[in-house]
């Protein structure tokens, strides 16, 4: 049985890479300006337009992938003869994973021979995307489903995902910092650095004063934590701040030799909660 890699739209991989490598995706949805959009990697609503609307004061909301979308996708891929490996958005941040598990159980009652493996990535955005990327590369190298699943399970808690947020109002809205801290932090130009922890949750770990210093902190975190860097493809995500993303890449490459750097927009699902100017980096370390 042939294997297919599947994920959801929160992976924040480049659309061109997804299409070229036949990665199947299911979209989360977002609501903005009284309209509902599939999070389809900037096709229905351009990334720049999305972040422009947030900058103008719009406050988008997001929704998980529902069981009906999973059922449709799983059944179609099974009929096409695929063994499915679905690498999912962290259940600490969305009900998407739970809905996938629920759908799998329903399908197996009807079709016990269906082969569906669902992996909790314990990650979000480019951290999740990094796992999908390596799984896809392993598949192209002829690795078996078992080898791919074992690698992802054994390495997912080694994936480091670090974020720097430019606008504190979005962290305040999400309850990650208080209103008072948001006001004081804005006055002092505090740029929090956040991490995805072992439970797949976003936590504030450092408070850096100044944008450039926060970008340097991301580069330093990678330098100090990455392992076997010369063999790694690292990911940089940005919420419509490509200049800062390129600066981060430059700072990293001056200090660390890596195989490749992939820079891409952060999509609407994470972007709705962190706002324009968010910058992130993902790589593999010894641990988180």
N, C-alpha and C positions, 0 to 999 in steps of 0.2 A: 504494500500500500504506500502510495506517495505521500510525503509530508508537506504540509503548508504552514508557514508562520503567519499568525494572525495577531492583531493588537487593536487598540482603540485609538481614537484621535488625539488622546492626551500624550501620545508618544513624542509629538513635535519633531518627527523626522521630516526631511525635505520631501515634498510631494514627488519630485522627480525620482528620488531613490525608491520610494514606495512603489511607484508604477513600474519602474525598471526591474524590480526584483519580485514582482507579483506578491507583495505583502497584502493580505486581506485586512481591512480595517472596518470597524464599526464606529459611527460618530456619536459622541455626546452632543448635546444641543445647548445653545445659549440664546438668551432673550435680550434684545436691545432695541430701544426706540419702538416698543410695542410690536416688534417682529420676532419671530422664532426662526433660528437658522440651525442647520446641521453644521457642526464643527468639521468642515471638510478641507482643512489645510489652506484656508484663504481663498477658496474658489467661489463660494457664495457671497462672502463679504471680504473684501481685500483687507489684509492685515493692517495696512497703513490707515485705512478708513476706520477700522475698528478702534484702533488706539487714538485716532483723532477724535472720535466721538467721546471716548472716556475723558480725554483731556478737556473737552467742552462741558463735562459734567455728567455725562450719561453713566449710569451704574448698572452694568449688565448682570444678569443672573445666569446660572448654569444648571443643567439637568443631566442625570446619568443615562447610560444606555439602558433601554427597557428590555424586558424579557421577550417581547415580540420581535424586536430587531435581532436579538441573539438567536431566537428560534429560526427565523428566516435565514440568517447567515449560516448557522451551523448545519441546518438541514440541506441547504444548497451545496455546501462544500462536501458533505457526506455523500450526497447523490453523485457528485463529481469524482468520488473515489478517494477523497483525501483523508489522511490522518491529521488531526488539527492540534497545533500547539499555540494556545492563546496566552500571550503575555499581557497581563492586565494592570491597569491603573490601581494604585494602592487603595485597598478597602478602608484605610484610615481617612481617606479624603473623599471617597465616593462610594455609592452603592452599586456601581457598575460591576465589580467583581462578584458581589453577592447575587446579582441578577444572572450573571453567567453561570454560576454554580447551580442556581435554581433551574435554569434552562437545561443544563447538562443532565441533571437528575430526571427531568421530565422526558427528555429524548431517549435516555438509556432504558426507561421503562417501556417505551415503544420499540426501541431498536437496540437491544443489548450489545450488538456487535459494533456500534458506533464508537469510534476511537477519538476521544476529545480529552486533551490535557490542558488544564487551566492553571496558570502560574500567577500567584500574587507577586508582582514585581517588587513590592515594598518600596516603590519609587513613583515618581511623577515626572512629567515633561521629558527633558533630555536624558534623565537617569533611566527612565523606562525605555526611551528610544535607544539608548546605548545597549541595553540587553537585547532588544529586538534586532539591532544592527549586527551584533556578534552572532546571534542565533541564525540570522539570514546568511551571514558569511560562512558559518559552519555548514549550513545546508548546501550552499554552492560548492563547498569542498567535498561533498559526498558523505558527510557525517550522518549517522543514523538518528532517528527521532530520540532514542534513549540517550545517546551521547549529548545531543543538544539540550534536552531537558535536564540531564544531570549537571551539565556545565552551568546552565542558568541558575538552577537551585543552589549550586555550590558557590556561585560567585555574586549572587544578587545583593548580599549584605556587604560586599566589598566595593560596590558602586557608590562613589562619593558624589553627592549633588549639593552644590553650594550656590546660594543666591545672594545678590545684593539688590536691595529695594531702594528706589529713588524717592518715592512719594509715600509718606507714612500714613496717609489717610486711608489707604486700602488695607493696611494691616490693622488699623483701628476698626474699620468696618467689619473685618473678619474676626475681631475679638482677640487678636494676637498681641496687641498692645493697648493700653488704656488711652482714653481721650486726652488726659493730662500729659502722658508721655509723648503722645503724638504732637501736641502743641509745643512742648518744650524741645522735643527732638527736632522738629522743623526749624525752630528758632536757632538751634545750635548746629544745624546742617548735619544731623546724625543720619547715617546711612546703615541701617541694620544689615548684618550678614546672617542668613538663615541656612539651616541644613535640613535635609530629609533624614530622620533618625531611623533606627533599626525597626521601628514599628510602622514606618512609612508616613510618619507625621512631619509636618513643617514646624520647626522650632527656631526661635531667635537665639543665636549663639554669641554674637558679638555686636557691639555698637561702635561703628567707625565714624569719625568726624571728617566729612568731606568726600565728594564723589570719587576723585582720583585715588584717594587713599583706600577707599573701599574696593576699587578695581585692583589695586596693587595687593590688597589682602587676598582676593580670590586667586591671583597668580601665585602668591606665597603659599596658600593652602595646598594648591596643586603641587608645587615644587616639593613641599615637605611630606606629602602623603602619597603621591603616585608611586607605583612599583613597575619596574620593567618598562619604563616610559617609551623606549625606542620601539617597542612592539605595539604600542597603543594608538588607537584613533580616539581622540578626545572630542567632546562636543561643547559648543558654546551657544547658549540661547539668549535671545534678546527681545525685549518688548519695544520695538521700533527705536532702537538706539544702536544702529550698525557701527557708528564711529567708535563707540565705547567697546563694542564687541571686537572690533579690529585692534583697538588698543590692548585689550586683554590678550588677544592672540599674540600680539607683538611682545608683550611682557613675558608671556609664557615661553615663547620660542627663543627668547634671548637667554633663558636660564635652563631650559629643559629640552632635550631632544625627543620629539614624538614622531610617530609614523605619519599621522595626518591630523588635521583639525577640520571639523565640520561646523560651520556657523549657520544657524537657521533662526527664523522667527519663532518665538514662543506663541503658541496658539491661544485661542479665545478662552479656553477653559481655565488654564492657569493665569492667563493675562487678566481675566476678569477680577481675580482676587489679589493680584500684586500691582497692577497698573503699569502705565508707560514708564520706561526707563529701567525696568527690572533687567538684571544681567545675571546669567548663570553659567556654571561650568560643571561638566560631568566627566568622571574618569574612574579607573579602578585603582583602589589602594589595598593595603593589607587588611583594613577594616574600615568602618565608617568613623 
